[in-house]
């Protein structure tokens, strides 16, 4: 065997050994929990929802789930656990449509037969979305973490960023004596922002008043019903053993001003009413709504922008849920809808800006 051939074989052998070594390190430490839950003796930072949530629901120990968008990131699982006597995880997806959240919940239910409680925020912004819409860029989404195809795991175990950033971060956390991020802290954005009227005014862009008021159409109804069926109620119907505590996200008075300015206020109220009517039909769905708490909605100290509320509201929502306060039923939802319709269609929005 000549020297060039020996050199080539040695180089290939060394390359293969390096790749196997890298892959083994990532698979064993597993910063995204693709193969297993956190290893004892290692500390894991939880900081990337779309890379870690799938592994969390598949491999962690829990019997309750908090999920939703950024509206649910400030929930504290410790509070839910104490109020409902459960052991929960929080797997929120900032900016997610209903489908992405439901897909993760389906994975959770499939992987964990012990789930007995789901707390989920239903963003009113996404009620009228196509049932298949996700809101994320499919080209950049880590689908290799979500499917069962072993061959595309190479994008995970032979990924330079995973090795140099995520895996290295686990080792750094461990060496420095830090603990694995708890679910109270995971994703919490509370202390990164200012709250109050000045903060909301700084980011709110008020549009000119529309000339015409929009009405809910049959096409809107079709979108709503398909979205709720596929991404909310089908799962609840298939799993009567699980209690689904759902809530309509309580946006600020500036959100309602935007609806008023764009001519979509009455349409949105009609859409919400229909959504409520559909959801209260299910025995294991407990639907809560808070838009009738007008003092809270109009107090901008609770908000950092027109829709995002403080963690104090998240804590209060869990307390209300535990006491079944602000629960909508077949008997009382009409009264709730009438009350918020009267308030938001007659509110003096101009006074907010005078």
C-alpha positions in Angstrom: 0.0 0.0 0.0 1.5 3.3 -1.0 2.0 6.3 1.3 -0.8 8.4 -0.2 -3.4 5.6 0.2 -2.3 5.1 3.8 -2.6 8.8 4.4 -6.1 8.9 2.9 -7.3 6.0 5.0 -5.8 7.5 8.1 -7.5 10.8 7.4 -10.9 9.2 6.8 -10.5 7.2 10.0 -9.6 10.3 12.0 -12.5 12.3 10.5 -15.0 9.5 11.2 -13.7 9.2 14.8 -14.1 12.9 15.3 -17.6 12.9 14.0 -18.6 9.9 16.1 -17.1 11.6 19.1 -18.9 14.9 18.5 -22.2 13.0 17.9 -21.7 11.0 21.1 -21.0 14.0 23.2 -24.1 15.8 22.0 -26.3 12.7 22.3 -25.2 11.9 25.8 -25.4 15.5 27.1 -28.5 16.2 24.9 -29.1 19.9 25.6 -32.5 19.8 23.7 -33.7 16.6 25.5 -34.2 14.9 22.2 -33.2 11.5 23.6 -33.7 11.7 27.3 -34.5 14.0 30.3 -31.7 16.0 32.0 -28.9 13.8 33.4 -28.2 13.8 37.1 -25.1 15.8 37.8 -25.5 18.2 34.9 -27.3 21.6 34.9 -29.3 22.6 31.9 -30.2 26.1 30.9 -33.8 26.3 29.5 -33.7 29.2 27.0 -34.9 28.1 23.6 -38.6 27.0 23.5 -38.8 25.7 19.9 -35.7 23.6 20.4 -36.4 22.3 23.9 -40.2 22.1 24.3 -40.6 18.9 22.3 -38.0 17.1 24.4 -39.5 18.4 27.6 -43.0 17.0 26.9 -41.5 13.7 25.7 -39.1 13.0 28.5 -39.8 15.0 31.6 -41.9 13.8 34.6 -45.1 15.8 35.0 -48.9 15.5 35.1 -49.9 19.0 34.2 -48.9 21.4 31.3 -48.9 25.2 31.0 -48.8 26.3 27.3 -49.7 29.1 25.0 -47.8 32.1 23.5 -45.8 34.8 25.2 -49.0 35.5 27.1 -48.2 32.4 29.2 -44.4 32.7 29.6 -44.7 34.5 32.9 -46.8 31.8 34.6 -45.0 30.1 37.5 -45.4 26.3 37.6 -44.8 26.5 41.4 -48.0 28.5 41.8 -50.0 26.1 39.6 -48.6 23.1 41.5 -49.6 24.5 44.8 -53.1 25.6 43.8 -54.0 22.4 41.9 -51.7 19.8 43.6 -50.0 18.8 40.4 -46.4 18.6 39.1 -46.3 20.8 36.0 -44.1 21.9 33.1 -44.3 25.1 31.1 -43.9 24.8 27.3 -44.9 28.1 25.8 -44.2 29.1 22.2 -43.8 32.9 21.7 -45.8 34.1 18.6 -47.3 30.7 18.0 -50.6 30.1 16.2 -53.0 27.5 17.6 -51.6 24.7 15.5 -48.1 24.8 16.8 -49.3 24.7 20.4 -51.8 21.9 19.7 -49.1 19.9 17.9 -47.0 20.0 21.0 -49.9 19.1 23.2 -50.7 16.1 21.1 -47.0 15.0 21.5 -47.3 15.5 25.2 -50.5 13.4 25.5 -49.0 10.7 23.4 -45.8 10.5 25.4 -47.3 10.9 28.9 -50.5 9.1 29.9 -50.4 10.7 33.4 -51.4 14.2 32.2 -54.5 15.3 34.0 -54.5 19.1 33.6 -53.7 21.5 30.8 -53.6 25.3 31.3 -53.7 27.0 27.9 -54.0 30.6 26.8 -56.1 31.2 23.7 -54.9 34.4 22.0 -57.8 36.3 20.6 -55.6 37.6 17.8 -55.4 34.1 16.3 -59.1 33.0 16.4 -59.5 33.8 12.7 -56.5 32.0 11.4 -56.4 29.0 9.0 -56.3 25.8 11.0 -53.0 24.8 9.3 -51.2 28.1 9.8 -48.2 28.0 12.1 -46.7 31.5 11.9 -43.1 30.2 11.7 -40.7 29.8 8.9 -40.7 26.1 8.0 -37.3 26.4 6.3 -35.6 27.4 9.5 -37.7 25.4 12.0 -35.9 22.5 13.7 -38.2 19.8 12.3 -35.4 17.2 12.8 -36.2 17.4 16.5 -39.9 16.8 16.0 -40.1 13.8 13.7 -39.2 10.1 14.3 -36.7 9.9 11.5 -33.3 8.9 12.8 -31.4 9.8 9.7 -32.0 13.5 10.0 -30.8 13.6 13.6 -27.4 14.4 12.0 -28.6 18.0 11.9 -28.6 17.8 15.7 -25.7 15.5 16.7 -23.3 16.9 14.1 -24.3 20.5 14.5 -21.5 23.0 15.3 -23.8 25.5 17.0 -25.3 22.7 19.2 -21.8 21.6 20.2 -20.1 25.0 20.7 -23.1 26.8 22.2 -25.8 24.6 23.7 -23.7 21.7 24.8 -20.9 24.0 26.0 -23.5 26.0 27.9 -24.7 22.9 29.8 -21.1 22.2 30.9 -20.6 25.9 31.8 -23.7 25.9 33.9 -22.6 22.7 35.7 -19.0 23.9 36.3 -20.2 27.2 37.7 -22.6 25.6 40.2 -25.8 26.9 38.6 -28.9 24.8 38.7 -31.1 23.7 35.8 -33.5 26.5 34.9 -36.8 26.1 36.7 -40.1 26.4 35.0 -40.9 29.6 36.9 -38.0 31.3 35.2 -38.1 29.5 31.8 -39.1 32.1 29.2 -40.1 34.7 31.8 -39.7 38.2 30.2 -41.2 40.3 33.0 -38.0 42.1 34.1 -36.8 42.9 30.6 -39.5 45.6 30.0 -41.1 48.7 31.5 -44.8 48.9 32.2 -47.3 51.7 32.3 -48.9 54.3 30.0 -45.6 55.8 29.0 -44.3 52.4 28.0 -47.4 51.5 26.0 -47.6 54.9 24.3 -44.0 54.5 23.2 -44.7 51.3 21.1 -48.4 51.8 20.2 -49.0 53.1 16.7 -52.6 54.4 16.4 -54.1 54.1 12.9 -56.6 56.5 11.4 -60.3 55.7 12.0 -61.7 53.4 9.3 -64.7 54.6 7.4 -66.7 51.4 7.6 -67.4 48.8 10.3 -66.7 45.2 9.3 -69.1 42.4 10.0 -68.4 38.7 10.7 -69.0 36.6 7.6 -69.7 33.0 6.8 -66.1 32.6 5.7 -65.0 33.9 9.1 -67.3 31.4 10.9 -65.8 28.6 8.8 -62.2 29.6 9.7 -63.1 29.9 13.4 -64.8 26.6 13.6 -62.1 24.7 11.7 -59.4 26.3 13.8 -61.0 25.5 17.1 -62.0 22.0 16.1 -58.6 20.9 14.8 -56.4 22.8 17.3 -58.4 22.9 20.5 -61.6 20.8 20.9 -60.7 17.6 19.0 -57.9 16.9 21.6 -60.2 17.6 24.5 -62.9 15.4 23.1 -60.4 12.6 22.5 -59.1 12.8 26.1 -62.0 13.2 28.6 -59.7 12.2 31.4 -57.8 15.5 31.0 -59.2 18.8 32.3 -58.4 21.7 29.9 -58.4 25.1 31.6 -58.4 27.6 28.8 -58.5 31.3 29.0 -59.0 34.1 26.5 -56.1 36.4 26.8 -56.9 39.7 28.5 -55.5 42.4 26.3 -55.4 46.1 27.3 -57.8 48.9 26.4 -55.3 49.9 23.6 -56.1 46.6 21.9 -59.7 47.5 21.9 -58.9 51.0 20.6 -57.1 49.4 17.7 -60.1 47.3 16.9 -62.3 50.5 17.1 -59.9 52.4 14.9 -59.7 49.6 12.2 -63.5 49.1 12.1 -63.2 45.5 13.4 -64.5 45.9 17.0 -68.0 44.5 16.5 -66.6 41.8 14.3 -64.1 40.7 16.9 -66.8 40.7 19.6 -69.0 38.5 17.4 -66.1 36.1 16.7 -65.3 35.8 20.4 -68.9 35.2 21.3 -69.1 32.4 18.7 -65.8 30.9 20.0 -67.1 30.9 23.5 -70.4 29.3 22.5 -68.5 26.5 20.9 -66.0 25.9 23.7 -68.5 25.8 26.6 -70.2 22.8 25.1 -67.4 20.5 26.3 -67.5 19.0 29.8 -63.7 18.8 30.3 -63.1 22.3 28.9 -63.2 25.1 31.6 -63.2 28.4 29.7 -62.2 31.6 31.5 -62.4 35.2 30.3 -61.5 38.5 31.9 -62.4 41.3 29.4 -65.2 42.3 31.8 -62.6 43.2 34.4 -62.6 46.8 33.1 -60.4 48.3 35.8 -57.7 45.8 35.0 -58.0 46.2 31.3 -57.9 50.0 31.5 -55.0 50.1 34.0 -51.9 50.4 31.8 -49.6 49.7 34.7 -50.5 46.1 34.0 -49.2 46.2 30.4 -45.9 46.7 28.6 -47.7 47.2 25.2 -51.3 46.8 23.9 -51.5 43.1 24.6 -48.7 41.9 27.0 -49.6 41.9 30.7 -47.5 41.5 33.7 -46.7 38.4 35.7 -49.0 39.6 38.4 -51.9 39.0 36.0 -50.6 35.5 35.2 -50.6 34.7 39.0 -54.0 36.1 39.4 -55.4 34.1 36.5 -54.2 30.9 38.2 -55.9 31.9 41.4 -59.1 32.7 39.6 -59.0 29.3 37.8 -58.4 27.4 41.1 -61.5 29.1 42.5 -63.5 28.7 39.3 -64.0 32.5 39.2 -64.7 34.1 35.8 -65.6 30.7 34.4 -67.9 30.9 31.4 -70.7 28.4 31.1 -73.7 27.8 28.9 -75.7 29.6 31.4 -73.7 32.8 31.8 -71.7 33.4 28.7 -74.4 35.5 27.0 -74.4 37.9 29.9 -70.6 38.2 29.7 -70.7 38.9 26.0 -73.4 41.5 26.4 -71.5 43.3 29.1 -68.2 43.5 27.2 -70.1 44.5 24.0 -71.8 47.4 25.8 -68.5 48.6 27.4 -66.2 48.4 24.4 -68.6 49.7 21.8 -69.4 52.8 23.9 -66.0 53.5 25.5 -64.5 57.0 25.0 -61.2 55.9 23.3 -60.3 59.5 22.4 -59.9 60.2 26.1 -56.9 57.9 26.2 -55.0 60.2 23.9 -56.2 63.7 24.9 
